[in-house]
Amino acid sequence: MAELIRFPWEPELQDARDLTPFVARIEKLEDLCGIRIGGISAHLDSVTADGLHFVKMMAEVTGLAGLGQVLDASVTVQCVAYDAAGRIVGVADEMLWQSGFRGMHALSVNLFCQAKPERFVIFPRK
């Protein structure tokens, strides 16, 4: 079997900065909004001297009915970061407009966390 070639600009996701294992979805809300969130990745970009943590989260949103699906209403995908005590330390969201969604959308948001994030939740809302 041929060995996978890694390019120097391709990031290594399985490192200390990879926060993907700490991301949870709320599938019931996805069902209610008619979408599915997948292909999620979360990565710590940087930490400032004063403790601000910058996290990049990316995901793919697909319609439950497949390509070509039109949403019955615009949907916001929200990403929330929590610290070890369960307090919210960062929030970011991206809007999926009813008029522009056709079954697939890739999102990328930046979370600016006021403390070290320990877990994340990504979910849609109308």
All heavy atoms as an XYZ file, in Angstrom:
969
protein
N       0.836     -1.180      0.000
C       0.000      0.000      0.000
C       0.884      1.247      0.000
O       1.878      1.315      0.721
C      -0.921     -0.028      1.210
C      -1.822      1.149      1.331
S      -2.915      0.946      2.768
C      -4.416      1.440      2.029
N       0.515      2.218     -0.792
C       1.297      3.454     -0.896
C       1.206      4.255      0.396
O       0.168      4.296      1.048
C       0.787      4.281     -2.065
N       2.318      4.893      0.744
C       2.352      5.713      1.949
C       1.720      7.072      1.671
O       1.888      7.635      0.585
C       3.796      5.904      2.394
C       3.916      6.640      3.698
C       5.362      6.731      4.157
O       6.151      5.802      3.907
O       5.682      7.757      4.745
N       0.983      7.572      2.641
C       0.348      8.880      2.527
C       1.420      9.962      2.520
O       2.298      9.988      3.382
C      -0.617      9.108      3.687
C      -1.348     10.431      3.724
C      -2.313     10.529      2.530
C      -2.117     10.579      5.010
N       1.380     10.828      1.539
C       2.343     11.925      1.441
C       1.782     13.127      2.189
O       0.655     13.551      1.956
C       2.608     12.294     -0.031
C       3.213     11.097     -0.768
C       3.524     13.511     -0.122
C       3.314     11.295     -2.261
N       2.559     13.668      3.127
C       2.140     14.850      3.868
C       2.915     16.047      3.333
O       4.125     15.974      3.154
C       2.385     14.669      5.352
C       1.609     13.467      5.860
C       1.291     13.476      7.305
N       0.576     14.560      7.850
C      -0.752     14.664      7.899
N      -1.506     13.768      7.324
N      -1.329     15.661      8.512
N       2.211     17.109      3.060
C       2.840     18.315      2.563
C       3.237     19.197      3.742
O       2.589     19.183      4.781
C       1.866     19.059      1.638
C       1.529     18.252      0.423
C       0.336     17.562      0.352
C       2.418     18.159     -0.630
C       0.022     16.795     -0.750
C       2.116     17.404     -1.740
C       0.914     16.713     -1.805
N       4.293     19.997      3.608
C       4.773     20.795      4.741
C       3.760     21.813      5.249
O       3.799     22.183      6.406
C       6.028     21.478      4.192
C       6.048     21.245      2.729
C       5.114     20.133      2.423
N       2.832     22.258      4.426
C       1.847     23.244      4.863
C       0.593     22.592      5.443
O      -0.285     23.261      5.945
C       1.451     24.151      3.691
C       0.810     23.385      2.569
C      -0.508     23.044      2.451
C       1.454     22.861      1.420
N      -0.724     22.329      1.308
C       0.473     22.199      0.645
C       2.762     22.866      0.959
C       0.767     21.567     -0.554
C       3.037     22.241     -0.238
C       2.052     21.599     -0.977
N       0.496     21.271      5.393
C      -0.675     20.569      5.904
C      -0.557     20.435      7.421
O       0.410     19.879      7.930
C      -0.756     19.192      5.253
C      -2.017     18.452      5.556
C      -2.085     17.133      4.787
O      -1.082     16.720      4.166
O      -3.144     16.518      4.840
N      -1.517     20.950      8.191
C      -1.402     20.910      9.650
C      -1.570     19.497     10.198
O      -2.314     18.698      9.651
C      -2.546     21.809     10.121
C      -3.554     21.733      9.029
C      -2.753     21.589      7.751
N      -0.885     19.211     11.267
C      -1.052     17.940     11.971
C      -2.143     18.153     13.019
O      -1.992     18.965     13.912
C       0.255     17.541     12.641
C       0.180     16.230     13.382
C      -0.120     15.049     12.467
O       0.500     14.907     11.414
O      -1.004     14.265     12.830
N      -3.257     17.454     12.887
C      -4.397     17.700     13.756
C      -4.322     16.961     15.084
O      -4.988     17.331     16.028
C      -5.704     17.341     13.033
C      -6.042     18.225     11.848
C      -7.323     17.750     11.192
C      -6.163     19.677     12.262
N      -3.547     15.913     15.169
C      -3.474     15.152     16.413
C      -2.323     15.652     17.273
O      -1.360     14.947     17.518
C      -3.333     13.655     16.109
C      -4.475     13.099     15.310
C      -5.824     13.263     15.983
O      -5.933     13.104     17.197
N      -6.840     13.613     15.230
N      -2.423     16.864     17.754
C      -1.400     17.422     18.617
C      -2.069     18.090     19.812
O      -3.278     18.046     19.968
C      -0.489     18.392     17.852
C      -1.238     19.584     17.281
O      -2.365     19.873     17.734
O      -0.710     20.240     16.380
N      -1.271     18.730     20.642
C      -1.798     19.335     21.863
C      -2.762     20.482     21.580
O      -3.562     20.843     22.429
C      -0.635     19.831     22.732
N      -2.712     21.052     20.398
C      -3.590     22.161     20.061
C      -4.918     21.702     19.465
O      -5.800     22.498     19.245
C      -2.888     23.109     19.098
C      -1.703     23.804     19.723
C      -1.002     24.698     18.722
N      -0.041     25.541     19.365
C      -0.278     26.798     19.758
N      -1.447     27.330     19.555
N       0.654     27.507     20.330
N      -5.036     20.409     19.170
C      -6.264     19.862     18.599
C      -7.302     19.693     19.705
O      -7.145     18.883     20.609
C      -5.981     18.523     17.926
C      -7.198     17.950     17.222
O      -8.198     18.680     17.049
O      -7.153     16.772     16.852
N      -8.375     20.466     19.626
C      -9.441     20.435     20.637
C     -10.688     19.710     20.143
O     -11.701     19.683     20.833
C      -9.793     21.877     21.039
C      -8.628     22.699     21.588
C      -9.049     24.145     21.788
C      -8.112     22.094     22.882
N     -10.613     19.103     18.974
C     -11.771     18.448     18.366
C     -12.427     17.411     19.275
O     -13.659     17.351     19.328
C     -11.379     17.817     17.017
O     -10.770     18.819     16.207
C     -12.578     17.254     16.301
N     -11.677     16.586     20.016
C     -12.333     15.590     20.868
C     -13.226     16.188     21.958
O     -14.037     15.475     22.546
C     -11.165     14.820     21.499
C     -10.006     15.057     20.597
C     -10.217     16.429     20.021
N     -13.101     17.480     22.206
C     -13.864     18.123     23.272
C     -15.096     18.870     22.754
O     -15.700     19.661     23.471
C     -12.952     19.072     24.058
C     -11.700     18.391     24.534
C     -10.485     18.628     23.917
C     -11.748     17.467     25.566
C      -9.328     17.974     24.334
C     -10.607     16.808     25.986
C      -9.391     17.060     25.366
N     -15.443     18.638     21.487
C     -16.604     19.297     20.874
C     -17.793     18.342     20.892
O     -17.684     17.192     20.468
C     -16.315     19.725     19.421
C     -17.539     20.402     18.813
C     -15.106     20.647     19.362
N     -18.940     18.835     21.378
C     -20.179     18.051     21.400
C     -21.220     18.716     20.506
O     -21.216     19.937     20.329
C     -20.708     17.946     22.824
N     -22.095     17.889     19.927
C     -23.216     18.378     19.115
C     -24.504     18.110     19.869
O     -24.551     17.261     20.743
C     -23.269     17.622     17.782
C     -22.063     17.805     16.936
C     -22.007     16.874     15.731
N     -23.280     16.495     15.174
C     -23.652     15.227     14.956
N     -22.849     14.237     15.239
N     -24.822     14.962     14.431
N     -25.563     18.822     19.481
C     -26.898     18.554     20.023
C     -27.765     18.116     18.849
O     -28.341     18.938     18.135
C     -27.483     19.791     20.742
C     -26.522     20.245     21.844
C     -28.863     19.457     21.316
C     -26.951     21.500     22.560
N     -27.816     16.797     18.629
C     -28.474     16.247     17.455
C     -29.968     16.534     17.424
O     -30.542     16.704     16.343
C     -28.211     14.744     17.356
C     -26.766     14.437     17.032
C     -26.517     12.957     16.838
O     -27.346     12.293     16.197
O     -25.490     12.482     17.333
N     -30.615     16.602     18.563
C     -32.054     16.893     18.597
C     -32.342     18.267     17.982
O     -33.298     18.428     17.220
C     -32.573     16.827     20.044
C     -34.034     17.115     20.185
C     -34.881     16.048     19.530
C     -36.353     16.305     19.811
N     -37.227     15.444     19.047
N     -31.504     19.255     18.280
C     -31.685     20.582     17.688
C     -31.393     20.556     16.193
O     -32.043     21.260     15.413
C     -30.811     21.611     18.397
C     -31.202     21.946     19.829
C     -30.217     22.937     20.438
C     -32.618     22.491     19.903
N     -30.412     19.747     15.785
C     -30.125     19.600     14.356
C     -31.348     19.040     13.628
O     -31.733     19.542     12.570
C     -28.920     18.682     14.147
C     -27.610     19.266     14.651
C     -26.452     18.291     14.532
O     -26.564     17.273     13.817
O     -25.405     18.546     15.161
N     -31.977     18.022     14.213
C     -33.186     17.438     13.615
C     -34.296     18.478     13.495
O     -34.965     18.565     12.467
C     -33.679     16.252     14.440
C     -32.736     15.062     14.404
O     -31.921     14.979     13.457
O     -32.817     14.228     15.323
N     -34.488     19.261     14.544
C     -35.548     20.281     14.540
C     -35.297     21.371     13.495
O     -36.244     21.936     12.953
C     -35.685     20.913     15.924
C     -36.230     19.992     17.015
C     -36.118     20.659     18.382
C     -37.680     19.610     16.724
N     -34.028     21.648     13.208
C     -33.680     22.674     12.221
C     -33.524     22.110     10.812
O     -33.336     22.866      9.856
C     -32.399     23.391     12.646
S     -32.598     24.418     14.119
N     -33.560     20.783     10.668
C     -33.464     20.166      9.351
C     -32.069     20.097      8.772
O     -31.895     20.031      7.561
N     -31.052     20.115      9.654
C     -29.667     20.069      9.194
C     -28.881     19.044     10.002
O     -29.340     18.561     11.030
C     -28.970     21.440      9.298
C     -28.885     21.889     10.760
C     -29.665     22.470      8.434
C     -28.000     23.081     10.980
N     -27.667     18.744      9.522
C     -26.734     17.892     10.246
C     -25.393     18.608     10.238
O     -24.960     19.116      9.205
C     -26.621     16.525      9.580
C     -25.811     15.513     10.321
C     -26.399     15.069     11.656
N     -27.622     14.320     11.480
C     -28.696     14.474     12.276
N     -28.686     15.329     13.272
N     -29.784     13.773     12.081
N     -24.735     18.658     11.400
C     -23.418     19.282     11.524
C     -22.383     18.168     11.631
O     -22.511     17.275     12.466
C     -23.348     20.202     12.755
C     -24.389     21.315     12.649
C     -21.937     20.780     12.915
C     -24.543     22.154     13.900
N     -21.370     18.190     10.766
C     -20.338     17.154     10.776
C     -19.000     17.720     10.354
O     -18.860     18.928     10.133
N     -18.021     16.848     10.229
C     -16.692     17.272      9.805
C     -16.096     18.327     10.711
O     -15.340     19.194     10.275
N     -16.408     18.253     11.993
C     -16.027     19.302     12.940
C     -14.541     19.215     13.277
O     -14.005     18.135     13.502
C     -16.850     19.176     14.235
C     -18.341     19.296     13.929
C     -16.416     20.207     15.263
C     -19.234     18.870     15.069
N     -13.889     20.376     13.325
C     -12.536     20.461     13.863
C     -12.421     21.734     14.690
O     -13.030     22.751     14.373
C     -11.483     20.434     12.753
O     -11.522     21.619     12.005
N     -11.686     21.631     15.776
C     -11.421     22.782     16.637
C      -9.932     22.765     16.953
O      -9.366     21.712     17.264
C     -12.244     22.700     17.915
N      -9.316     23.916     16.858
C      -7.868     23.995     16.997
C      -7.502     25.283     17.728
O      -8.000     26.352     17.388
C      -7.233     23.975     15.594
C      -5.789     23.710     15.591
N      -4.858     24.706     15.608
C      -5.087     22.554     15.586
C      -3.650     24.182     15.603
N      -3.764     22.874     15.586
N      -6.651     25.158     18.736
C      -6.168     26.331     19.466
C      -5.181     27.074     18.590
O      -4.131     26.538     18.222
C      -5.499     25.902     20.775
C      -4.937     27.027     21.637
C      -6.058     27.944     22.121
C      -4.166     26.448     22.811
N      -5.533     28.303     18.218
C      -4.645     29.105     17.374
C      -3.523     29.741     18.183
O      -2.361     29.643     17.825
C      -5.433     30.212     16.663
C      -5.938     29.781     15.305
O      -5.524     28.720     14.821
O      -6.757     30.510     14.737
N      -3.892     30.431     19.282
C      -2.877     31.116     20.079
C      -3.434     31.487     21.445
O      -4.641     31.459     21.667
C      -2.390     32.383     19.363
O      -3.461     33.285     19.192
N      -2.518     31.846     22.329
C      -2.865     32.340     23.663
C      -2.073     33.615     23.878
O      -0.853     33.639     23.686
C      -2.514     31.313     24.763
C      -2.894     31.851     26.134
C      -3.186     29.978     24.504
N      -2.762     34.682     24.261
C      -2.080     35.953     24.492
C      -1.468     35.983     25.888
O      -1.781     35.141     26.735
C      -3.047     37.140     24.338
O      -4.057     37.049     25.344
C      -3.682     37.151     22.957
N      -0.626     36.964     26.145
C       0.039     37.101     27.438
C      -0.972     37.296     28.573
O      -0.726     36.886     29.704
C       1.026     38.265     27.401
N      -2.118     37.911     28.260
C      -3.123     38.136     29.300
C      -4.153     36.997     29.396
O      -5.162     37.118     30.068
C      -3.822     39.482     29.099
C      -4.522     39.596     27.760
O      -4.300     38.739     26.893
O      -5.306     40.544     27.590
N      -3.882     35.862     28.747
C      -4.713     34.673     28.915
C      -5.884     34.518     27.961
O      -6.707     33.627     28.131
N      -5.974     35.357     26.935
C      -7.047     35.224     25.943
C      -6.681     34.086     24.990
O      -5.608     34.073     24.404
C      -7.215     36.539     25.182
C      -8.426     36.693     24.295
C      -9.725     36.625     25.092
C      -8.366     38.020     23.547
N      -7.584     33.102     24.851
C      -7.354     31.931     24.003
C      -8.133     32.094     22.704
O      -9.334     32.331     22.726
C      -7.817     30.655     24.713
C      -6.986     30.276     25.879
N      -6.944     31.008     27.038
C      -6.148     29.232     26.064
C      -6.123     30.426     27.893
N      -5.633     29.347     27.327
N      -7.443     31.965     21.581
C      -8.078     32.052     20.268
C      -8.242     30.642     19.714
O      -7.253     29.930     19.538
C      -7.233     32.897     19.314
C      -7.130     34.334     19.727
C      -6.055     34.776     20.479
C      -8.109     35.238     19.363
C      -5.956     36.097     20.867
C      -8.024     36.565     19.752
C      -6.948     36.993     20.506
N      -9.486     30.260     19.442
C      -9.797     28.921     18.941
C     -10.498     29.055     17.595
O     -11.431     29.850     17.443
C     -10.705     28.150     19.928
C     -11.104     26.794     19.356
C     -10.015     27.998     21.276
N     -10.049     28.289     16.607
C     -10.685     28.237     15.287
C     -11.510     26.957     15.242
O     -11.002     25.877     15.512
C      -9.624     28.222     14.201
C     -10.127     27.856     12.821
C     -10.815     28.990     12.132
C      -9.798     29.822     11.388
N     -10.411     30.956     10.722
N     -12.813     27.094     14.935
C     -13.673     25.935     14.792
C     -14.251     25.932     13.384
O     -14.701     26.969     12.891
C     -14.796     25.935     15.832
C     -15.593     24.635     15.833
S     -16.889     24.551     17.087
C     -15.932     24.579     18.586
N     -14.217     24.763     12.747
C     -14.752     24.608     11.401
C     -15.683     23.404     11.381
O     -15.497     22.454     12.145
C     -13.623     24.417     10.395
C     -12.713     25.626     10.294
S     -11.294     25.339      9.234
C     -10.244     24.414     10.342
N     -16.690     23.462     10.505
C     -17.638     22.356     10.388
C     -18.336     22.432      9.043
O     -18.309     23.459      8.361
C     -18.661     22.402     11.518
N     -18.973     21.320      8.707
C     -19.770     21.236      7.484
C     -21.228     21.053      7.893
O     -21.546     20.227      8.743
C     -19.296     20.036      6.676
C     -20.087     19.774      5.430
C     -19.604     18.522      4.745
O     -20.038     17.431      5.148
O     -18.778     18.650      3.833
N     -22.090     21.840      7.289
C     -23.519     21.740      7.562
C     -24.199     21.206      6.312
O     -24.017     21.755      5.221
C     -24.117     23.118      7.937
C     -25.603     23.006      8.204
C     -23.387     23.709      9.136
N     -24.943     20.124      6.470
C     -25.680     19.556      5.349
C     -27.156     19.468      5.703
O     -27.523     19.331      6.871
C     -25.167     18.145      4.984
O     -25.236     17.305      6.139
C     -23.754     18.190      4.471
N     -27.987     19.561      4.689
C     -29.417     19.429      4.890
C     -29.795     17.971      5.038
O     -29.205     17.096      4.416
N     -30.776     17.683      5.872
C     -31.222     16.308      6.066
C     -31.784     15.715      4.780
O     -31.730     14.509      4.568
C     -32.267     16.235      7.181
C     -31.761     16.555      8.591
C     -32.908     16.476      9.588
C     -30.636     15.640      8.993
N     -32.316     16.581      3.908
C     -32.896     16.112      2.644
C     -31.860     16.050      1.520
O     -32.195     15.681      0.405
C     -34.057     17.009      2.238
N     -30.619     16.425      1.794
C     -29.561     16.340      0.786
C     -29.342     17.634      0.028
O     -29.909     18.684      0.344
N     -28.504     17.542     -1.007
C     -28.180     18.716     -1.823
C     -29.439     19.264     -2.479
O     -30.308     18.512     -2.914
C     -27.144     18.369     -2.881
C     -25.750     18.062     -2.360
C     -24.831     17.668     -3.502
C     -25.179     19.240     -1.614
N     -29.514     20.559     -2.557
C     -30.672     21.213     -3.143
C     -31.730     21.587     -2.129
O     -32.668     22.307     -2.442
N     -31.578     21.112     -0.898
C     -32.563     21.421      0.141
C     -32.579     22.910      0.440
O     -31.543     23.548      0.543
C     -32.251     20.671      1.432
C     -33.167     21.065      2.595
C     -32.791     20.383      3.902
O     -32.032     19.434      3.920
N     -33.330     20.879      4.980
N     -33.770     23.448      0.569
C     -33.954     24.834      0.976
C     -34.464     24.822      2.406
O     -35.362     24.055      2.746
C     -34.956     25.553      0.043
C     -35.183     26.984      0.500
C     -34.463     25.514     -1.393
N     -33.890     25.652      3.265
C     -34.341     25.735      4.651
C     -35.700     26.406      4.724
O     -36.002     27.309      3.932
C     -33.332     26.535      5.483
C     -31.936     25.937      5.612
C     -31.002     26.937      6.279
C     -31.986     24.639      6.392
N     -36.527     26.015      5.685
C     -37.826     26.672      5.857
C     -37.682     27.999      6.604
O     -38.592     28.810      6.622
C     -38.832     25.750      6.544
C     -38.406     25.318      7.934
O     -37.275     25.617      8.335
O     -39.210     24.663      8.619
N     -36.515     28.220      7.227
C     -36.198     29.488      7.899
C     -34.683     29.583      8.014
O     -33.985     28.564      7.958
C     -36.844     29.539      9.284
N     -34.163     30.769      8.176
C     -32.727     30.942      8.382
C     -32.331     30.284      9.704
O     -33.121     30.247     10.654
C     -32.368     32.421      8.403
O     -32.618     32.992      7.131
N     -31.117     29.766      9.766
C     -30.622     29.041     10.937
C     -29.279     29.641     11.344
O     -28.439     29.928     10.493
C     -30.453     27.535     10.619
C     -29.783     26.805     11.764
C     -31.788     26.893     10.271
N     -29.077     29.797     12.637
C     -27.791     30.220     13.176
C     -27.105     29.013     13.774
O     -27.717     28.268     14.547
C     -27.982     31.296     14.267
O     -28.644     32.416     13.709
C     -26.650     31.739     14.844
N     -25.845     28.784     13.416
C     -25.052     27.739     14.052
C     -24.192     28.430     15.097
O     -23.425     29.345     14.781
C     -24.176     26.975     13.038
C     -23.300     25.963     13.759
C     -25.051     26.282     12.009
N     -24.358     28.015     16.345
C     -23.667     28.667     17.455
C     -22.620     27.725     18.045
O     -22.867     26.528     18.209
C     -24.671     29.077     18.526
C     -24.117     30.037     19.533
C     -25.210     30.828     20.220
O     -26.232     30.289     20.584
N     -24.973     32.110     20.399
N     -21.457     28.281     18.352
C     -20.360     27.551     18.975
C     -20.102     28.192     20.336
O     -19.907     29.409     20.414
C     -19.096     27.632     18.132
S     -19.331     27.097     16.424
N     -20.118     27.387     21.386
C     -19.960     27.896     22.745
C     -18.798     27.170     23.408
O     -18.695     25.941     23.316
C     -21.255     27.686     23.572
C     -21.107     28.271     24.965
C     -22.453     28.287     22.869
N     -17.928     27.918     24.080
C     -16.784     27.363     24.806
C     -17.025     27.507     26.305
O     -17.529     28.540     26.764
C     -15.502     28.097     24.410
N     -16.662     26.462     27.057
C     -16.826     26.438     28.507
C     -15.475     26.192     29.173
O     -14.651     25.447     28.637
C     -17.767     25.304     28.920
C     -19.157     25.421     28.360
C     -19.463     24.934     27.103
C     -20.163     26.032     29.093
C     -20.748     25.040     26.588
C     -21.455     26.141     28.585
C     -21.739     25.640     27.329
O     -22.996     25.747     26.804
N     -15.285     26.764     30.361
C     -14.066     26.486     31.122
C     -14.276     25.246     31.992
O     -15.326     24.597     31.931
C     -13.627     27.704     31.934
C     -14.574     28.077     33.077
O     -15.541     27.322     33.352
O     -14.351     29.131     33.699
N     -13.295     24.912     32.816
C     -13.355     23.702     33.642
C     -14.497     23.747     34.650
O     -15.015     22.707     35.060
C     -12.031     23.504     34.364
N     -14.931     24.946     35.043
C     -16.027     25.088     36.004
C     -17.397     25.114     35.332
O     -18.413     25.241     36.008
C     -15.833     26.357     36.829
N     -17.427     25.009     33.999
C     -18.701     25.011     33.279
C     -19.216     26.387     32.921
O     -20.350     26.531     32.465
N     -18.399     27.407     33.102
C     -18.798     28.767     32.740
C     -18.519     29.017     31.267
O     -17.517     28.541     30.724
C     -18.021     29.787     33.579
C     -18.328     29.703     35.063
C     -17.453     30.660     35.821
N     -16.055     30.254     35.663
C     -15.197     30.147     36.669
N     -15.557     30.442     37.883
N     -13.953     29.771     36.438
N     -19.376     29.773     30.635
C     -19.159     30.147     29.237
C     -18.026     31.164     29.175
O     -18.062     32.182     29.865
C     -20.446     30.723     28.610
C     -21.512     29.635     28.532
C     -20.167     31.305     27.225
C     -22.869     30.120     28.050
N     -17.028     30.863     28.331
C     -15.877     31.766     28.202
C     -15.715     32.295     26.778
O     -14.881     33.154     26.531
C     -14.571     31.089     28.682
C     -14.633     30.806     30.176
C     -14.284     29.817     27.896
N     -16.524     31.778     25.837
C     -16.459     32.261     24.466
C     -17.665     31.811     23.657
O     -18.184     30.718     23.877
N     -18.125     32.679     22.754
C     -19.277     32.375     21.894
C     -19.009     32.944     20.509
O     -18.486     34.049     20.369
C     -20.580     32.999     22.447
C     -21.748     32.752     21.506
C     -20.904     32.483     23.836
N     -19.355     32.161     19.499
C     -19.297     32.641     18.118
C     -20.428     31.970     17.360
O     -20.880     30.887     17.732
C     -17.954     32.300     17.480
N     -20.906     32.642     16.318
C     -21.969     32.017     15.524
C     -21.861     32.423     14.072
O     -21.142     33.359     13.723
C     -23.357     32.335     16.082
C     -23.652     33.818     16.178
O     -23.268     34.586     15.283
O     -24.306     34.228     17.158
N     -22.547     31.670     13.242
C     -22.605     31.962     11.817
C     -24.024     31.702     11.335
O     -24.628     30.689     11.687
C     -21.608     31.112     11.036
C     -21.544     31.504      9.578
C     -20.312     30.968      8.880
O     -19.217     30.970      9.472
O     -20.449     30.553      7.715
N     -24.523     32.603     10.533
C     -25.895     32.527     10.027
C     -25.950     31.779      8.707
O     -25.129     32.003      7.820
C     -26.434     33.949      9.841
C     -27.878     33.998      9.500
S     -28.814     33.523     10.934
C     -30.191     34.576     10.799
N     -26.897     30.864      8.599
C     -27.209     30.195      7.335
C     -28.516     30.805      6.849
O     -29.576     30.534      7.409
C     -27.382     28.687      7.527
C     -26.224     27.937      8.171
C     -26.582     26.474      8.339
C     -24.974     28.079      7.351
N     -28.438     31.643      5.851
C     -29.621     32.333      5.360
C     -30.501     31.389      4.550
O     -30.014     30.604      3.738
C     -29.228     33.542      4.515
C     -28.482     34.557      5.313
C     -27.133     34.775      5.306
C     -29.027     35.449      6.275
N     -26.806     35.764      6.193
C     -27.950     36.202      6.804
C     -30.313     35.699      6.747
C     -28.124     37.176      7.776
C     -30.486     36.673      7.712
C     -29.407     37.410      8.213
N     -31.772     31.475      4.775
C     -32.744     30.635      4.086
C     -32.588     30.754      2.575
O     -32.614     29.760      1.854
C     -34.166     31.033      4.504
C     -35.257     30.281      3.791
C     -36.639     30.809      4.148
O     -36.785     31.891      4.707
N     -37.657     30.050      3.815
N     -32.392     31.957      2.097
C     -32.328     32.198      0.653
C     -31.041     31.677      0.011
O     -30.994     31.471     -1.192
C     -32.465     33.688      0.367
O     -31.413     34.399      1.006
N     -29.978     31.442      0.797
C     -28.709     31.046      0.221
C     -28.319     29.598      0.442
O     -27.413     29.091     -0.202
N     -28.987     28.909      1.346
C     -28.619     27.524      1.666
C     -29.225     26.573      0.647
O     -30.418     26.602      0.380
C     -29.115     27.162      3.073
C     -28.677     25.799      3.529
C     -27.398     25.604      4.026
C     -29.534     24.716      3.466
C     -26.984     24.355      4.456
C     -29.137     23.459      3.894
C     -27.865     23.281      4.395
N     -28.382     25.706      0.086
C     -28.856     24.731     -0.903
C     -28.358     23.328     -0.574
O     -27.940     22.580     -1.427
C     -28.417     25.127     -2.318
C     -29.074     26.382     -2.842
C     -30.596     26.182     -2.977
N     -31.263     27.379     -3.424
C     -31.855     28.265     -2.637
N     -31.827     28.114     -1.330
N     -32.471     29.316     -3.127
N     -28.374     23.000      0.715
C     -28.053     21.648      1.127
C     -26.672     21.438      1.703
O     -26.418     20.409      2.324
N     -25.755     22.401      1.532
C     -24.409     22.247      2.075
C     -23.779     23.610      2.327
O     -23.954     24.536      1.537
C     -23.528     21.447      1.118
C     -22.126     21.236      1.633
S     -21.178     20.165      0.561
C     -21.462     18.626      1.402
N     -23.060     23.697      3.458
C     -22.373     24.942      3.806
C     -21.178     24.590      4.691
O     -21.297     23.764      5.592
C     -23.329     25.877      4.569
C     -22.688     27.140      5.034
N     -22.455     28.200      4.184
C     -22.215     27.504      6.244
C     -21.883     29.179      4.870
N     -21.723     28.777      6.115
N     -20.040     25.180      4.424
C     -18.862     25.024      5.287
C     -18.722     26.290      6.114
O     -18.800     27.396      5.579
C     -17.613     24.787      4.456
N     -18.558     26.124      7.420
C     -18.433     27.308      8.275
C     -17.087     27.313      8.975
O     -16.475     26.277      9.202
C     -19.578     27.399      9.278
C     -19.717     26.351     10.376
C     -18.917     26.743     11.594
C     -21.173     26.226     10.755
N     -16.644     28.502      9.303
C     -15.399     28.711     10.020
C     -15.611     29.901     10.945
O     -15.943     30.988     10.486
C     -14.268     28.997      9.030
O     -13.081     29.286      9.713
N     -15.460     29.667     12.250
C     -15.651     30.746     13.218
C     -14.433     30.825     14.131
O     -13.720     29.835     14.334
C     -16.928     30.554     14.074
C     -18.172     30.607     13.217
C     -16.889     29.278     14.877
N     -14.205     32.005     14.665
C     -13.140     32.237     15.633
C     -13.765     32.500     16.987
O     -14.597     33.401     17.127
C     -12.292     33.442     15.220
C     -11.520     33.170     13.957
O     -10.791     32.203     13.863
N     -11.710     34.019     12.964
N     -13.373     31.705     17.971
C     -13.822     31.911     19.346
C     -12.717     32.647     20.095
O     -11.561     32.219     20.083
C     -14.086     30.566     20.033
C     -15.313     29.810     19.573
C     -15.093     28.319     19.672
C     -16.490     30.226     20.411
N     -13.066     33.739     20.719
C     -12.128     34.493     21.540
C     -12.507     34.221     22.988
O     -13.461     34.805     23.511
C     -12.193     35.979     21.197
C     -11.949     36.239     19.737
C     -12.985     36.564     18.888
C     -10.671     36.114     19.210
C     -12.760     36.781     17.539
C     -10.439     36.331     17.861
C     -11.486     36.667     17.024
N     -11.792     33.317     23.642
C     -12.163     32.821     24.967
C     -11.436     33.603     26.064
O     -10.222     33.781     26.008
C     -11.842     31.338     25.077
S     -12.655     30.340     23.808
N     -12.192     34.001     27.079
C     -11.653     34.798     28.177
C     -10.827     33.972     29.156
O     -10.134     34.531     29.997
C     -12.800     35.482     28.932
C     -13.646     36.391     28.056
C     -12.826     37.507     27.431
O     -12.014     38.137     28.097
N     -13.030     37.753     26.155
N     -10.919     32.633     29.084
C     -10.143     31.723     29.924
C      -9.884     30.461     29.102
O     -10.421     30.306     28.006
C     -10.907     31.399     31.201
N      -9.110     29.545     29.660
C      -8.788     28.315     28.935
C     -10.054     27.481     28.719
O     -10.709     27.090     29.678
C      -7.770     27.496     29.715
C      -7.366     26.223     29.007
C      -6.388     25.420     29.817
C      -6.069     24.131     29.073
N      -5.245     23.241     29.884
N     -10.415     27.209     27.460
C     -11.608     26.405     27.203
C     -11.324     24.923     27.425
O     -10.259     24.421     27.057
C     -11.922     26.693     25.734
C     -10.598     27.044     25.133
C      -9.795     27.689     26.219
N     -12.282     24.239     28.045
C     -12.144     22.806     28.323
C     -13.081     21.953     27.472
O     -12.802     20.783     27.241
C     -12.408     22.527     29.806
C     -11.406     23.162     30.733
C     -10.025     22.527     30.646
O      -9.928     21.328     30.328
O      -9.041     23.244     30.889
N     -14.213     22.535     27.070
C     -15.148     21.798     26.226
C     -15.939     22.786     25.384
O     -15.990     23.991     25.695
C     -16.083     20.905     27.037
C     -17.086     21.637     27.905
C     -17.954     20.666     28.686
N     -18.943     21.384     29.442
C     -20.176     21.650     29.004
N     -20.561     21.279     27.803
N     -21.027     22.327     29.765
N     -16.560     22.263     24.307
C     -17.285     23.088     23.357
C     -18.597     22.407     22.983
O     -18.698     21.185     23.004
C     -16.464     23.275     22.068
C     -15.091     23.831     22.307
C     -14.025     22.996     22.592
C     -14.876     25.191     22.254
C     -12.766     23.498     22.812
C     -13.608     25.715     22.483
C     -12.555     24.860     22.756
N     -19.577     23.221     22.634
C     -20.836     22.704     22.113
C     -21.147     23.483     20.841
O     -21.013     24.718     20.800
C     -21.992     22.857     23.124
C     -23.297     22.364     22.529
C     -21.688     22.128     24.414
N     -21.534     22.763     19.780
C     -21.937     23.389     18.529
C     -23.365     22.936     18.237
O     -23.666     21.746     18.325
C     -20.968     23.057     17.367
C     -21.362     23.793     16.089
C     -20.838     21.566     17.161
C     -20.306     23.726     14.995
N     -24.240     23.893     17.948
C     -25.650     23.568     17.745
C     -26.328     24.621     16.874
O     -25.887     25.762     16.826
C     -26.383     23.452     19.095
C     -26.356     24.712     19.907
C     -27.359     25.644     19.809
C     -25.294     24.972     20.762
C     -27.325     26.817     20.554
C     -25.241     26.138     21.506
C     -26.281     27.067     21.400
N     -27.416     24.230     16.199
C     -28.172     25.199     15.412
C     -29.350     25.751     16.196
O     -29.828     25.136     17.155
C     -28.673     24.348     14.239
C     -28.914     23.012     14.871
C     -27.845     22.861     15.910
N     -29.813     26.924     15.782
C     -31.056     27.494     16.321
C     -31.689     28.350     15.265
O     -31.028     28.921     14.416
C     -30.804     28.264     17.605
C     -29.905     29.455     17.467
C     -29.658     30.127     18.803
N     -28.739     31.229     18.679
C     -29.071     32.452     18.280
N     -30.315     32.745     17.985
N     -28.156     33.398     18.188
N     -33.018     28.388     15.317
C     -33.770     29.216     14.353
C     -34.068     30.557     14.956
O     -34.108     30.751     16.132
C     -35.081     28.537     13.977
C     -34.849     27.346     13.068
C     -36.164     26.797     12.588
C     -35.923     25.605     11.674
N     -37.114     25.069     11.121
